[in-house]
């Protein structure tokens, strides 16, 4: 399985990630729906690295549908939102 490190995200004003930029293909945006499919079928694992830790990106659902989420710590905040914009 391929491991792809996310380095930046494109977000909606309400805080949903719509696209990710990965280290292995800088500047080539992957739609969140495509990343979710990659995760669900086991084609790729997406990760986010911070200086001291690494978090696996997950596909989670809420009342609005499915979205990407990375949990680096115990806070309820989606750590993908802390990445730079792309």
C-alpha positions as CSV (number, residue, x, y, z in Angstrom):
1,X,0.0,0.0,0.0
2,X,1.2,3.5,-0.9
3,X,1.7,6.0,1.9
4,X,1.2,9.6,0.9
5,X,2.2,12.6,3.1
6,X,-0.2,15.5,2.9
7,X,1.6,18.9,3.1
8,X,-1.3,21.3,2.4
9,X,-5.1,21.4,2.1
10,X,-7.8,23.4,0.3
11,X,-10.7,24.1,2.7
12,X,-14.2,25.5,2.5
13,X,-15.1,28.5,4.6
14,X,-17.0,26.1,6.9
15,X,-13.8,24.0,7.5
16,X,-14.2,21.0,5.3
17,X,-11.1,19.8,3.3
18,X,-11.9,19.7,-0.4
19,X,-8.4,18.9,-1.8
20,X,-5.1,17.8,-0.5
21,X,-1.5,18.3,-1.8
22,X,0.9,15.5,-1.3
23,X,4.7,15.5,-0.9
24,X,5.1,12.9,-3.7
25,X,3.3,15.0,-6.3
26,X,3.6,18.7,-5.2
27,X,1.2,21.0,-6.9
28,X,-1.1,18.1,-8.0
29,X,-4.2,18.4,-5.9
30,X,-6.1,15.3,-5.0
31,X,-9.9,15.8,-4.5
32,X,-11.0,14.8,-1.0
33,X,-13.5,12.4,-2.6
34,X,-10.7,10.6,-4.4
35,X,-8.6,10.4,-1.2
36,X,-11.6,9.0,0.6
37,X,-12.0,6.3,-2.0
38,X,-8.2,5.5,-1.9
39,X,-8.6,5.1,1.9
40,X,-11.8,3.0,1.7
41,X,-10.4,0.5,-0.9
42,X,-7.0,0.3,0.7
43,X,-5.1,1.8,-2.2
44,X,-3.3,4.5,-0.2
45,X,-2.7,5.5,3.4
46,X,-2.6,9.3,3.8
47,X,-0.6,10.8,6.7
48,X,0.3,14.2,8.1
49,X,3.6,14.7,9.8
50,X,4.4,17.3,12.5
51,X,7.8,17.8,14.0
52,X,7.3,15.2,16.8
53,X,4.4,13.0,15.6
54,X,2.7,11.6,12.6
55,X,-1.1,11.1,12.2
56,X,-3.0,8.8,9.9
57,X,-5.7,10.6,7.9
58,X,-9.1,8.9,8.3
59,X,-12.4,9.0,6.5
60,X,-15.2,9.9,9.0
61,X,-18.8,10.7,8.6
62,X,-21.2,13.1,10.2
63,X,-24.7,14.5,9.4
64,X,-23.2,16.3,6.4
65,X,-21.6,13.2,4.9
66,X,-18.0,11.9,4.7
67,X,-14.9,13.9,5.2
68,X,-11.1,13.6,5.8
69,X,-9.8,14.0,9.3
70,X,-6.4,13.7,11.1
71,X,-6.3,13.5,14.9
72,X,-2.9,14.3,16.2
73,X,-4.0,14.8,19.7
74,X,-6.9,14.5,22.1
75,X,-8.6,17.8,21.0
76,X,-11.8,17.7,18.9
77,X,-10.1,19.8,16.2
78,X,-9.3,18.3,12.8
79,X,-5.6,18.8,12.5
80,X,-5.8,18.8,8.7
81,X,-7.1,22.4,9.1
82,X,-3.7,23.4,10.6
83,X,-1.9,22.7,7.3
84,X,-1.1,25.5,4.9
85,X,-3.6,26.3,2.2
86,X,-3.0,25.1,-1.4
